């Protein structure tokens, strides 16, 4: 859902983080990186950026792309210090019901295929969010995501969706200082709920006053329509696309709006499109969309796997020895007595219960960091010095992704763009009591966080009459490749199962390795071979059950292979889906 983010809390200021895991495993968590607080948490996007990336974007290495007439792109050199990139813009209708009316600009970037003589076309990328920058994703992550063969045969093309970043951007504030905010990642008391609701209304009122017409036309369906215009603008007869996290919802929406135009489509870290949009059996009247996705269950399962592997590692894991009980005691202690943390940049925060949960969710996205996360938990438990805690925790906090559109100061607009997309797409309750009840009813640590992330939808003043809410079962011209994994803290495996049951024409790859949650942690904790084999066998058995449900569609990978071999097989299938001469 990386319900990205860069993800999850669209209004909380945040830091976008890139994980090497996403680069290596062709998967970036979804709904985004979780909020640590309203003022310091991650963005809702699940965008792929490091602090270095942010710095580079801030310097604006990308030359302002030239505008192009509809139907083609006027490319110009950009990001020259990073590679042979070209930037451009395409004009699309603001409202597809009025195709000859007002237009808006969509920004895009491409990296040309390395073997033009064998080029098949363009591979469009989306990193999730909603509100993730496809331009940043293509530039800073794209080249590392694919095999040399894919790179040889495709131009990599990233675009910023309407309302986001360098495209015609929704902007409701003059500066980030006007955002307001809260000192917690989600409310835990009635008084905190009132503070949270006031922050929602502050954002909604600002967007009602300053949001302009773009705010009424930012549904995923309109992004899919833009994507089809971009497909034509680059000269492709059919679309080749890869989307992760929320990008899976964009891909599934495109597949159902334009089924005859699908050449090859890969969705990874898959959202349940029905839960995201309308819910089932009238549940949307009482249950917010971010609760319906059950990302909290995926996060809880991933945390429990962290506890298990940490305990199994013994002295190699700083939080071993009843890790689950130690975490529960730490959470209770921080709820009673928050701890001050001083970061190297001279800023300070208080880590309370909600901050701990937000930081934990951030850490769960990147299992290669779990060794460091265990050490950070141990330091919090022992009440280490504030500066020591800051050094430990800073990698699990987030920075905002900045936009630098022509003529604008640098301004991170994920605060506005997340609700503009998510609330337009989804049916939700209209009473805050429903959010409070849903948060209270959710088991585990993460239910309140994932529930309150969408509360702005209770008062969001804009709607998109052209949104798409299904059906999601159209027969596409070519198969869709669906990739799902266990122990995903945001876009849980069951979303991929749902899409596999909806789309009639697909190949369903189950990455039984759940590499983020197993193999990488094994390496960071000195290769816990015996635990890894036990874990893979458990997951294999679960996937075999799913194979019985989809006997002609599911590819179950062989758990007896080494982790690297299983990972290679997943990439091979992605490669085959993209490069087949369809």
NORLINQUI-V310842 format. One record per residue. N is the residue number from 1. RES is the residue in three letters. PSI is psi as a letter, one per 30 degrees, with the letter a starting at -180 (NA if undefined). OMEGA is omega in whole degrees, -180 to 180 (* if undefined). BURIAL is I if it has 9 or more other ideal C-beta (glycine too) atoms within 8 Angstrom, else O. Layout:
n=[N;N]
res=[RES;RES]
psi=[PSI;PSI]
omega=[OMEGA;OMEGA]
burial=[BURIAL;BURIAL]
This chain:
n=[1;2;3;4;5;6;7;8;9;10;11;12;13;14;15;16;17;18;19;20;21;22;23;24;25;26;27;28;29;30;31;32;33;34;35;36;37;38;39;40;41;42;43;44;45;46;47;48;49;50;51;52;53;54;55;56;57;58;59;60;61;62;63;64;65;66;67;68;69;70;71;72;73;74;75;76;77;78;79;80;81;82;83;84;85;86;87;88;89;90;91;92;93;94;95;96;97;98;99;100;101;102;103;104;105;106;107;108;109;110;111;112;113;114;115;116;117;118;119;120;121;122;123;124;125;126;127;128;129;130;131;132;133;134;135;136;137;138;139;140;141;142;143;144;145;146;147;148;149;150;151;152;153;154;155;156;157;158;159;160;161;162;163;164;165;166;167;168;169;170;171;172;173;174;175;176;177;178;179;180;181;182;183;184;185;186;187;188;189;190;191;192;193;194;195;196;197;198;199;200;201;202;203;204;205;206;207;208;209;210;211;212;213;214;215;216;217;218;219;220;221;222;223;224;225;226;227;228;229;230;231;232;233;234;235;236;237;238;239;240;241;242;243;244;245;246;247;248;249;250;251;252;253;254;255;256;257;258;259;260;261;262;263;264;265;266;267;268;269;270;271;272;273;274;275;276;277;278;279;280;281;282;283;284;285;286;287;288;289;290;291;292;293;294;295;296;297;298;299;300;301;302;303;304;305;306;307;308;309;310;311;312;313;314;315;316;317;318;319;320;321;322;323;324;325;326;327;328;329;330;331;332;333;334;335;336;337;338;339;340;341;342;343;344;345;346;347;348;349;350;351;352;353;354;355;356;357;358;359;360;361;362;363;364;365;366;367;368;369;370;371;372;373;374;375;376;377;378;379;380;381;382;383;384;385;386;387;388;389;390;391;392;393;394;395;396;397;398;399;400;401;402;403;404;405;406;407;408;409;410;411;412;413;414;415;416;417;418;419;420;421;422;423;424;425;426;427;428;429;430;431;432;433;434;435;436;437;438;439;440;441;442;443;444;445;446;447;448;449;450;451;452;453;454;455;456;457;458;459;460;461;462;463;464;465;466;467;468;469;470;471;472;473;474;475;476;477;478;479;480;481;482;483;484;485;486;487;488;489;490;491;492;493;494;495;496;497;498;499;500;501;502;503;504;505;506;507;508;509;510;511;512;513;514;515;516;517;518;519;520;521;522;523;524;525;526;527;528;529;530;531;532;533;534;535;536;537;538;539;540;541;542;543;544;545;546;547;548;549;550;551;552;553;554;555;556;557;558;559;560;561;562;563;564;565;566;567;568;569;570;571;572;573;574;575;576;577;578;579;580;581;582]
res=[UNK;UNK;UNK;UNK;UNK;UNK;UNK;UNK;UNK;UNK;UNK;UNK;UNK;UNK;UNK;UNK;UNK;UNK;UNK;UNK;UNK;UNK;UNK;UNK;UNK;UNK;UNK;UNK;UNK;UNK;UNK;UNK;UNK;UNK;UNK;UNK;UNK;UNK;UNK;UNK;UNK;UNK;UNK;UNK;UNK;UNK;UNK;UNK;UNK;UNK;UNK;UNK;UNK;UNK;UNK;UNK;UNK;UNK;UNK;UNK;UNK;UNK;UNK;UNK;UNK;UNK;UNK;UNK;UNK;UNK;UNK;UNK;UNK;UNK;UNK;UNK;UNK;UNK;UNK;UNK;UNK;UNK;UNK;UNK;UNK;UNK;UNK;UNK;UNK;UNK;UNK;UNK;UNK;UNK;UNK;UNK;UNK;UNK;UNK;UNK;UNK;UNK;UNK;UNK;UNK;UNK;UNK;UNK;UNK;UNK;UNK;UNK;UNK;UNK;UNK;UNK;UNK;UNK;UNK;UNK;UNK;UNK;UNK;UNK;UNK;UNK;UNK;UNK;UNK;UNK;UNK;UNK;UNK;UNK;UNK;UNK;UNK;UNK;UNK;UNK;UNK;UNK;UNK;UNK;UNK;UNK;UNK;UNK;UNK;UNK;UNK;UNK;UNK;UNK;UNK;UNK;UNK;UNK;UNK;UNK;UNK;UNK;UNK;UNK;UNK;UNK;UNK;UNK;UNK;UNK;UNK;UNK;UNK;UNK;UNK;UNK;UNK;UNK;UNK;UNK;UNK;UNK;UNK;UNK;UNK;UNK;UNK;UNK;UNK;UNK;UNK;UNK;UNK;UNK;UNK;UNK;UNK;UNK;UNK;UNK;UNK;UNK;UNK;UNK;UNK;UNK;UNK;UNK;UNK;UNK;UNK;UNK;UNK;UNK;UNK;UNK;UNK;UNK;UNK;UNK;UNK;UNK;UNK;UNK;UNK;UNK;UNK;UNK;UNK;UNK;UNK;UNK;UNK;UNK;UNK;UNK;UNK;UNK;UNK;UNK;UNK;UNK;UNK;UNK;UNK;UNK;UNK;UNK;UNK;UNK;UNK;UNK;UNK;UNK;UNK;UNK;UNK;UNK;UNK;UNK;UNK;UNK;UNK;UNK;UNK;UNK;UNK;UNK;UNK;UNK;UNK;UNK;UNK;UNK;UNK;UNK;UNK;UNK;UNK;UNK;UNK;UNK;UNK;UNK;UNK;UNK;UNK;UNK;UNK;UNK;UNK;UNK;UNK;UNK;UNK;UNK;UNK;UNK;UNK;UNK;UNK;UNK;UNK;UNK;UNK;UNK;UNK;UNK;UNK;UNK;UNK;UNK;UNK;UNK;UNK;UNK;UNK;UNK;UNK;UNK;UNK;UNK;UNK;UNK;UNK;UNK;UNK;UNK;UNK;UNK;UNK;UNK;UNK;UNK;UNK;UNK;UNK;UNK;UNK;UNK;UNK;UNK;UNK;UNK;UNK;UNK;UNK;UNK;UNK;UNK;UNK;UNK;UNK;UNK;UNK;UNK;UNK;UNK;UNK;UNK;UNK;UNK;UNK;UNK;UNK;UNK;UNK;UNK;UNK;UNK;UNK;UNK;UNK;UNK;UNK;UNK;UNK;UNK;UNK;UNK;UNK;UNK;UNK;UNK;UNK;UNK;UNK;UNK;UNK;UNK;UNK;UNK;UNK;UNK;UNK;UNK;UNK;UNK;UNK;UNK;UNK;UNK;UNK;UNK;UNK;UNK;UNK;UNK;UNK;UNK;UNK;UNK;UNK;UNK;UNK;UNK;UNK;UNK;UNK;UNK;UNK;UNK;UNK;UNK;UNK;UNK;UNK;UNK;UNK;UNK;UNK;UNK;UNK;UNK;UNK;UNK;UNK;UNK;UNK;UNK;UNK;UNK;UNK;UNK;UNK;UNK;UNK;UNK;UNK;UNK;UNK;UNK;UNK;UNK;UNK;UNK;UNK;UNK;UNK;UNK;UNK;UNK;UNK;UNK;UNK;UNK;UNK;UNK;UNK;UNK;UNK;UNK;UNK;UNK;UNK;UNK;UNK;UNK;UNK;UNK;UNK;UNK;UNK;UNK;UNK;UNK;UNK;UNK;UNK;UNK;UNK;UNK;UNK;UNK;UNK;UNK;UNK;UNK;UNK;UNK;UNK;UNK;UNK;UNK;UNK;UNK;UNK;UNK;UNK;UNK;UNK;UNK;UNK;UNK;UNK;UNK;UNK;UNK;UNK;UNK;UNK;UNK;UNK;UNK;UNK;UNK;UNK;UNK;UNK;UNK;UNK;UNK;UNK;UNK;UNK;UNK;UNK;UNK;UNK;UNK;UNK;UNK;UNK;UNK;UNK;UNK;UNK;UNK;UNK;UNK;UNK;UNK;UNK;UNK;UNK;UNK;UNK;UNK;UNK;UNK;UNK;UNK;UNK;UNK;UNK;UNK;UNK;UNK;UNK;UNK;UNK;UNK;UNK;UNK;UNK;UNK;UNK;UNK;UNK;UNK;UNK;UNK]
psi=[f;NA;NA;c;NA;h;d;e;j;f;f;k;l;l;k;k;k;k;k;f;e;e;e;e;g;h;j;k;l;c;g;l;k;l;k;f;l;f;f;g;l;l;l;g;e;h;l;i;k;l;e;e;e;e;e;e;e;e;f;i;f;k;k;j;k;k;l;l;k;k;f;l;k;j;k;l;k;l;h;f;f;f;a;i;l;k;l;l;l;k;k;l;k;e;j;f;f;i;f;g;b;k;l;l;k;k;k;l;l;l;j;l;k;f;i;f;f;g;k;f;b;k;j;k;k;k;f;a;c;l;g;k;j;f;e;e;e;e;e;f;e;e;f;f;f;l;l;e;e;e;e;e;f;k;k;k;k;k;k;k;l;k;f;k;c;f;l;j;k;k;k;f;l;e;l;f;f;f;e;a;a;l;g;l;f;l;k;f;l;e;e;e;e;e;e;e;e;e;e;e;e;e;e;e;e;e;f;e;e;f;f;a;f;f;f;g;h;g;l;e;e;e;e;e;e;e;e;e;e;e;e;e;e;f;g;k;e;l;k;k;k;k;k;l;b;f;f;e;e;e;e;e;e;e;f;f;e;h;e;f;g;j;e;k;k;k;k;k;i;k;k;j;f;e;e;e;d;f;a;k;h;g;f;f;f;f;j;l;e;f;e;f;f;h;f;e;e;e;e;e;e;e;e;e;e;e;e;e;e;e;e;f;f;b;f;f;k;f;g;l;i;h;e;e;e;e;e;e;e;e;e;e;e;f;e;e;j;l;k;k;k;j;l;f;g;g;l;l;l;k;j;a;e;e;e;e;e;e;e;e;e;e;e;f;f;j;f;f;g;e;e;e;e;e;e;e;e;e;e;e;e;g;h;l;k;e;e;e;e;e;e;e;f;e;f;g;l;l;l;l;k;k;k;h;l;k;f;k;l;k;k;j;g;f;e;e;f;e;f;e;e;e;e;e;e;l;k;l;l;g;k;f;e;e;e;e;e;e;e;e;f;k;l;a;f;f;e;e;e;f;e;f;f;g;f;f;f;f;g;k;f;l;l;j;f;g;l;k;g;l;l;h;g;k;j;l;e;l;l;k;j;k;k;l;l;l;h;k;f;d;i;l;e;f;e;e;e;e;e;e;f;e;k;f;j;l;k;j;k;j;i;f;f;h;e;e;f;d;e;e;e;e;e;f;h;h;i;i;e;e;e;e;e;e;e;e;e;e;e;e;e;e;e;e;e;e;e;f;e;i;f;f;f;k;j;j;l;j;f;f;l;l;e;e;e;e;e;e;e;e;e;e;e;e;e;e;e;e;f;k;i;NA]
omega=[-89;*;*;-75;*;-150;-148;-176;-172;-177;-180;177;-175;175;177;-178;174;174;178;178;-179;179;-175;-170;179;-179;172;-176;-175;-166;163;178;-173;-179;171;170;-179;-178;-179;-175;-180;-180;-177;-173;-160;179;-172;-178;170;176;176;179;-179;180;-179;179;-180;179;175;177;-177;176;179;-177;179;177;-178;174;179;177;174;-175;172;-176;174;-176;178;-179;-172;-179;-176;-179;-177;-178;175;180;178;175;174;177;178;177;171;-178;-178;172;178;-172;179;-179;-176;179;174;-175;174;-178;178;180;175;170;-171;175;-177;177;-175;-178;-179;-174;177;-179;-177;173;180;-175;171;-174;-178;-178;-3;179;174;180;176;177;179;-178;-179;-176;-170;-180;-172;-176;-178;-172;-168;177;178;-179;176;180;-180;-168;-178;160;171;-177;173;178;173;-179;178;180;-171;167;-172;174;178;-165;170;179;-175;-180;176;-180;177;179;-179;-176;-169;178;177;-179;180;-176;175;-176;179;178;176;179;178;176;180;176;-180;-179;177;177;175;-177;177;179;-179;-180;180;-180;174;-179;-168;-171;179;-170;-177;-176;180;-175;-175;178;177;179;178;173;177;177;175;-179;178;174;179;176;180;-177;178;173;-179;177;179;-174;166;-167;172;-179;180;176;176;176;175;179;175;180;179;177;177;-177;-180;174;-176;-174;-179;-177;-179;172;177;-174;-180;174;-171;-174;-158;174;170;-173;179;177;-180;-171;-171;-171;-176;172;175;-175;-176;179;-176;-173;179;-177;-177;173;-178;-179;180;174;179;179;176;179;180;179;180;177;180;175;174;178;-176;-178;178;178;-179;-178;178;-175;178;178;-173;-177;-178;180;-176;-174;-179;180;178;179;179;179;178;179;179;180;180;176;-180;-175;178;-176;178;178;178;-179;-180;-180;177;174;-179;173;169;176;177;-178;-176;177;177;-179;178;178;180;179;175;-178;-177;179;-171;-174;176;179;-171;175;178;179;177;178;178;177;179;178;176;-179;-177;180;177;-179;-178;-180;177;178;180;178;180;-169;-171;-179;-179;173;-175;174;179;173;-174;175;178;178;-176;175;-179;167;177;-176;179;-174;177;179;-180;-168;178;-180;-180;178;-172;-179;176;-176;-162;170;-176;173;179;-176;-180;177;179;177;179;-179;-180;179;-179;-176;-175;179;175;-175;-162;-178;180;-179;-178;178;-174;-179;-176;-172;177;-179;178;-175;-177;-170;-175;177;180;-178;-177;177;178;-178;177;6;-177;-174;180;178;-177;-179;179;-175;172;177;-179;-179;179;-179;173;177;171;-174;-178;180;-169;-174;-177;176;177;178;180;-179;177;178;-178;-175;-176;-172;-176;167;-174;179;176;-180;-172;-178;-177;-164;-179;-174;-176;-169;-177;177;177;-179;-177;178;173;171;177;-170;-174;179;-180;180;178;-179;-178;179;178;-179;-180;-179;178;-179;178;176;178;178;177;-179;-177;-169;-177;-173;-171;172;178;-177;-173;-177;180;180;172;-178;-178;-180;178;178;179;180;176;180;178;-179;173;179;-178;180;-176;-169;179;178;-174;*]
burial=[I;I;I;I;I;I;I;I;I;I;I;I;I;I;I;I;I;I;I;O;I;I;I;O;I;I;I;I;I;I;I;I;I;I;I;I;I;I;I;I;I;I;I;I;I;I;I;I;I;O;I;O;I;I;O;I;I;I;O;O;I;I;O;O;I;O;O;I;O;I;O;O;I;I;O;I;O;I;I;O;O;I;O;O;I;I;I;I;I;I;I;I;I;I;I;O;O;I;O;O;O;O;I;I;I;I;I;I;I;I;I;O;I;O;O;O;O;O;I;I;I;I;I;I;I;I;I;I;I;I;I;I;I;I;I;I;I;I;I;I;I;I;I;O;I;I;O;O;O;I;I;I;I;I;I;I;I;I;I;I;I;I;I;I;I;I;I;O;I;I;I;I;I;O;O;I;O;O;I;O;I;I;I;I;I;I;I;I;O;O;O;I;I;O;I;I;I;I;I;I;I;I;I;I;I;I;I;I;O;I;I;O;O;I;I;I;I;I;I;I;I;I;I;I;I;I;I;I;I;I;I;I;I;I;O;I;O;I;I;I;I;I;I;I;I;I;I;I;I;I;I;I;I;I;I;I;I;I;I;O;I;I;I;I;I;I;I;I;I;I;I;I;I;I;I;I;I;I;I;O;O;O;I;I;O;O;I;I;I;I;I;I;I;I;I;I;I;I;I;I;I;I;I;I;I;I;I;I;I;I;I;O;I;O;O;O;I;O;I;I;O;O;I;O;O;I;I;O;I;I;I;I;I;I;O;O;O;O;I;I;I;I;I;O;O;O;O;I;I;I;I;I;I;I;I;I;I;I;I;I;I;I;I;I;I;I;I;I;I;I;I;I;I;I;I;I;I;I;I;I;I;O;O;O;O;I;O;I;I;I;O;I;I;I;O;I;I;I;I;I;I;I;I;I;I;O;O;I;O;O;I;I;I;I;I;I;I;I;I;I;I;I;I;I;I;I;O;I;I;O;O;I;O;I;I;I;I;I;I;O;O;I;O;I;I;I;I;I;I;I;I;I;I;I;I;I;I;I;O;I;I;I;O;I;O;I;I;I;O;I;O;I;O;I;O;I;O;I;O;I;I;I;I;I;I;I;I;I;I;I;I;I;I;O;I;I;I;I;I;I;O;O;I;O;O;I;I;I;I;I;I;I;I;I;I;I;I;I;I;I;I;I;I;I;I;O;O;I;O;O;I;I;O;O;I;I;I;O;I;I;O;I;I;I;O;I;I;O;I;I;O;O;O;I;O;I;I;O;I;O;I;O;I;O;O;I;I;O;I;I;I;O;I;I;I;O;I;I;I;O;O;O]
